[in-house]
Amino acid sequence: MGKLTPPDDYYLNAAIGWLELGNTGEAKVELTKISSDQRQHREVLETVCTS
């Protein structure tokens, strides 16, 4: 799978930022904004596993 494209890459980066701040609730909100066809992307799945 290729690189994430906007706006999905923005949502992923926001989720990662929230996780770094220790706010898993907000991270999950950002992850739900990622389009359904991109939710199986490796970077998204790695982030979901850590939230």
Biotite code that builds the C-alpha atoms (Angstrom):
import biotite.structure as struc

atoms = struc.array([
    struc.Atom([0.000, 0.000, 0.000], chain_id="A", res_id=1, res_name="MET", atom_name="CA", element="C"),
    struc.Atom([1.290, 3.449, -0.885], chain_id="A", res_id=2, res_name="GLY", atom_name="CA", element="C"),
    struc.Atom([1.666, 6.553, 1.172], chain_id="A", res_id=3, res_name="LYS", atom_name="CA", element="C"),
    struc.Atom([-1.295, 8.051, 3.030], chain_id="A", res_id=4, res_name="LEU", atom_name="CA", element="C"),
    struc.Atom([-2.703, 11.113, 1.310], chain_id="A", res_id=5, res_name="THR", atom_name="CA", element="C"),
    struc.Atom([-4.402, 14.215, 2.666], chain_id="A", res_id=6, res_name="PRO", atom_name="CA", element="C"),
    struc.Atom([-6.507, 14.506, 4.678], chain_id="A", res_id=7, res_name="PRO", atom_name="CA", element="C"),
    struc.Atom([-5.900, 11.001, 6.068], chain_id="A", res_id=8, res_name="ASP", atom_name="CA", element="C"),
    struc.Atom([-2.226, 11.681, 6.759], chain_id="A", res_id=9, res_name="ASP", atom_name="CA", element="C"),
    struc.Atom([-3.258, 14.769, 8.737], chain_id="A", res_id=10, res_name="TYR", atom_name="CA", element="C"),
    struc.Atom([-5.666, 12.731, 10.879], chain_id="A", res_id=11, res_name="TYR", atom_name="CA", element="C"),
    struc.Atom([-3.001, 10.102, 11.508], chain_id="A", res_id=12, res_name="LEU", atom_name="CA", element="C"),
    struc.Atom([-0.452, 12.717, 12.562], chain_id="A", res_id=13, res_name="ASN", atom_name="CA", element="C"),
    struc.Atom([-3.014, 14.329, 14.857], chain_id="A", res_id=14, res_name="ALA", atom_name="CA", element="C"),
    struc.Atom([-3.746, 10.936, 16.436], chain_id="A", res_id=15, res_name="ALA", atom_name="CA", element="C"),
    struc.Atom([-0.052, 10.314, 17.000], chain_id="A", res_id=16, res_name="ILE", atom_name="CA", element="C"),
    struc.Atom([0.273, 13.733, 18.607], chain_id="A", res_id=17, res_name="GLY", atom_name="CA", element="C"),
    struc.Atom([-2.606, 13.027, 20.978], chain_id="A", res_id=18, res_name="TRP", atom_name="CA", element="C"),
    struc.Atom([-1.034, 9.700, 21.910], chain_id="A", res_id=19, res_name="LEU", atom_name="CA", element="C"),
    struc.Atom([2.246, 11.428, 22.687], chain_id="A", res_id=20, res_name="GLU", atom_name="CA", element="C"),
    struc.Atom([0.305, 13.726, 25.008], chain_id="A", res_id=21, res_name="LEU", atom_name="CA", element="C"),
    struc.Atom([-1.306, 10.710, 26.668], chain_id="A", res_id=22, res_name="GLY", atom_name="CA", element="C"),
    struc.Atom([-4.813, 11.451, 25.419], chain_id="A", res_id=23, res_name="ASN", atom_name="CA", element="C"),
    struc.Atom([-6.050, 8.215, 23.885], chain_id="A", res_id=24, res_name="THR", atom_name="CA", element="C"),
    struc.Atom([-9.633, 9.440, 23.649], chain_id="A", res_id=25, res_name="GLY", atom_name="CA", element="C"),
    struc.Atom([-8.769, 12.277, 21.289], chain_id="A", res_id=26, res_name="GLU", atom_name="CA", element="C"),
    struc.Atom([-6.426, 9.990, 19.346], chain_id="A", res_id=27, res_name="ALA", atom_name="CA", element="C"),
    struc.Atom([-9.278, 7.590, 18.713], chain_id="A", res_id=28, res_name="LYS", atom_name="CA", element="C"),
    struc.Atom([-11.483, 10.454, 17.518], chain_id="A", res_id=29, res_name="VAL", atom_name="CA", element="C"),
    struc.Atom([-8.840, 11.427, 14.956], chain_id="A", res_id=30, res_name="GLU", atom_name="CA", element="C"),
    struc.Atom([-8.438, 7.819, 13.812], chain_id="A", res_id=31, res_name="LEU", atom_name="CA", element="C"),
    struc.Atom([-12.177, 7.533, 13.109], chain_id="A", res_id=32, res_name="THR", atom_name="CA", element="C"),
    struc.Atom([-11.835, 10.412, 10.625], chain_id="A", res_id=33, res_name="LYS", atom_name="CA", element="C"),
    struc.Atom([-9.531, 8.354, 8.392], chain_id="A", res_id=34, res_name="ILE", atom_name="CA", element="C"),
    struc.Atom([-11.332, 7.134, 5.281], chain_id="A", res_id=35, res_name="SER", atom_name="CA", element="C"),
    struc.Atom([-12.435, 3.520, 5.404], chain_id="A", res_id=36, res_name="SER", atom_name="CA", element="C"),
    struc.Atom([-10.244, 2.480, 2.466], chain_id="A", res_id=37, res_name="ASP", atom_name="CA", element="C"),
    struc.Atom([-7.128, 3.780, 4.270], chain_id="A", res_id=38, res_name="GLN", atom_name="CA", element="C"),
    struc.Atom([-7.801, 2.184, 7.662], chain_id="A", res_id=39, res_name="ARG", atom_name="CA", element="C"),
    struc.Atom([-5.899, -0.945, 6.637], chain_id="A", res_id=40, res_name="GLN", atom_name="CA", element="C"),
    struc.Atom([-2.753, 1.055, 5.918], chain_id="A", res_id=41, res_name="HIS", atom_name="CA", element="C"),
    struc.Atom([0.249, -0.195, 7.910], chain_id="A", res_id=42, res_name="ARG", atom_name="CA", element="C"),
    struc.Atom([0.855, 3.155, 9.642], chain_id="A", res_id=43, res_name="GLU", atom_name="CA", element="C"),
    struc.Atom([-2.782, 3.437, 10.687], chain_id="A", res_id=44, res_name="VAL", atom_name="CA", element="C"),
    struc.Atom([-2.874, -0.112, 12.020], chain_id="A", res_id=45, res_name="LEU", atom_name="CA", element="C"),
    struc.Atom([0.327, 0.451, 14.010], chain_id="A", res_id=46, res_name="GLU", atom_name="CA", element="C"),
    struc.Atom([-1.189, 3.551, 15.585], chain_id="A", res_id=47, res_name="THR", atom_name="CA", element="C"),
    struc.Atom([-4.468, 1.813, 16.369], chain_id="A", res_id=48, res_name="VAL", atom_name="CA", element="C"),
    struc.Atom([-2.571, -0.945, 18.169], chain_id="A", res_id=49, res_name="CYS", atom_name="CA", element="C"),
    struc.Atom([-0.864, 1.582, 20.437], chain_id="A", res_id=50, res_name="THR", atom_name="CA", element="C"),
    struc.Atom([-3.999, 3.559, 21.310], chain_id="A", res_id=51, res_name="SER", atom_name="CA", element="C"),
])
